[in-house]
C-alpha cells in the first residue's frame, strides 16, 4: 500500500477500499489484514480457523490497524475495545459481493425487472454471517459509503465496492439488521462531498427532518390467495372507484392520523358497504411535505411512515382483498422534488434527470423530470411499478400527470423547451417508456390508468397497434363539460345541451374512466355540492341528478371521498371529512343514492358490460334541448335499461319516449325518491309500454318526469 493510498483511505477518498482493507496477499509471500476502526483504541483478530487471537498494531493514528501472517487468513472476527467497552464484529471487507453476473448484465442493459431485489438494503446471510447488503447505482461518484447509526454516520467507516460494468456500489455489513437507520454518503466526480442521500430503493423511511432510510425485512404472511387467483383486467367488469387521501378520510379524536390497521378496520367495511369495487389511494410513496398529498415523492419504494410500517400497509391491502375490494395507487413517474436528500444530482451529476433544465425541470411544480432516454432510469421506474404489484399486491396503477410526460413543451413558453430529433414537441423517450411500462404491468396481471387530459391518440390502445398501452384513461373532457352544464341555472341549460351530448361523440375512442377526483374539490373550486345552483333543495336534487347521469353514462366511475355524501366544504388535507353532515337527511340521501347506484352498476350488466363499446349505448332522444331532457338506452349482451333525465325543476307529465321492448318497465331508480331526500314524484314504480311508435321504436312509454330527476327503467322482457 502506497502512502498515497493510505492517506486517501484515511480521508475517505479511496475509490477501491476493498483493494486495501480486509485480507490480501503480498508480493513477498505474506498475508496482511487491514481494518480501519477510528472509533477503537485496540483491535484484535480472532481466527475462526484455529481459534488464535492476534492483536493488530495501529499503523496510523487515525485508526488504521494491520497484521501480517505467513499463511492465508480468510475466516476471522475482530475484537474492538475502547476503554472498558469491548465488542466483536465481522469485517465487511472479508466478504465477496453477492451480486451475480446475470444481475450485472441486466442492470447494465436496463432490463432488470426485479431490480428492487438487488439494489437497496437487504437482510441476508453470507458465509453463515447475518447482516445487511447495501447496493446503489451511482456511476459518476468518486466514492460511496453507507452511513448510519451503526457507524456514527462516519463515511470513512464503510466505503463501498464499485462495479464499473454497471455503475453499482455495494457492501455487506454484518451485525446489523431490520430497523437500522442509514443513508448514502457520496463524493462527486471531483471528490466534492454531496449532501447525504436517501436510498432510491429504501423500503421504509423515517419522518422529516431526519429523512433517514430504515432497513426493513418483511415477515408478513398474505391471506389474499383467492383474490389474486381471480384478478384480471377485464374491460367488461364493473369498476367503481372510491378515491381516498388516507390522512384526511377520518382522524382520531385527538386529530392524529388513523393507522393503516385502523383504516383497514374502518375504511374497508365502509367502502364495502357503499358498493365501490376499488379503493384508489393518493400516493402512498414516501414524501417529505404533507401538502403535496404524496405527489412529490422521495421514496418510491417506501410506503409512507405516517400511517405505520410497510407490513401494516400490506395488512391494509390484504384486508381490502379479503373483502373483495381492489386497490389502486396513484403512481408518480413523471417528476420528483428537488429536496437535497432525493434523486436530484444524485452522484454529483444529472443522473435521474436531464442536465439541461429545458428537459430536466418542470416549471409548474418546481420539480425535476425523469430522463426517460436513459435505460437505467426507465429500469428503475418499471421495477418500481412491478414492485408495488408483486410485493404489495396492488391491483392497478393510476399514472399521474401523463400529459406532462408526453409533451416536451408542457407548460413551457417558446424558447423554454427543446424539440425532439424530428423537430416536434412529442417526448419520444417518454412514449417508449410508457409503452414498455404498460406492457410489463399487464404481463404481471395488473391494470394501468392514465391521467391524461389532451387529445393524444390511442392512450388506452395496445402497444402493438401503436397505442400507449394503458388499460384506461381518465375522461377529463367529460368531467369539465358536465360540471359546467350542471353548474348552469336550469333556465339556461337549454343553451348548453351540447355539453351533455358531446361526450358521446368520442366516448368509445378510449377506455374511459369518468373521474370526479380530488382535483375538482381543491384550489378554490369548492365542493361538488357547492357548484350546484339554486336553493338547498335544488342543490341536492341537482347533485342526485348528476350522480345518476354519471353512473348510467358509458365509462367506469370514480368519486373522491366526501363526494358520496355531498361534502359541503372544499376538501383540506389538514382535517377529516365532515362526517357529522350525515345527521342531515339531505346528505344521508346522497349517500344512500350512491350506495344504490353502485349496486345497480355492479348487478346490472347493461350498466357496465359494454362500457367501452359503442354497441352498449343508444340515444333515444338527445336533442330535446328546449325542455332540457335527454334519454338513452344502455345495453349489455342480453339486457338493457332505459334512462331519462329531466334537468329542470319542472314536473313533466305525459312525456313520451320510444323504447326498444314491449311490456312492463320497472322504475329501478328514481333520484327524486323521498328515500333520497327528493319530492317523491315518479311513475308508481312501474309503467307499461304502449304500441305507439316513437323515436324510431315500435313501443313507447308515457312518463311522469320528476323535477331535476333521473329515472332508470328496466324492462321485464329482455
Helices and strands as residue ranges (DSSP letters): H 3-11, G 17-19, E 22-25, E 31-36, E 42-47, E 53-60, E 64-69, E 76-82, E 85-89, G 92-94, H 101-109, G 115-117, E 120-126, E 129-137, E 143-148, G 149-151, E 161-163, E 168-174, E 181-187, E 213-214, H 225-230, E 240-244, H 260-274, E 278-281, E 285-286, G 290-292, E 299-303, G 305-307, H 310-322, E 326-331, E 335-336, H 357-360, E 361-362, E 367-369, H 375-391, E 396-399, H 402-406, H 428-443, E 447-450, G 463-465, E 472-474, H 476-486, G 490-496, H 498-501, G 502-505, E 512-516, G 518-521, G 529-531, H 536-552, E 556-560, G 563-565, G 579-583, H 585-603, G 605-607, G 614-616, E 617-624, E 629-635, E 640-646, E 652-659, E 664-670, G 674-676, E 686-688, E 699-705, E 709-715
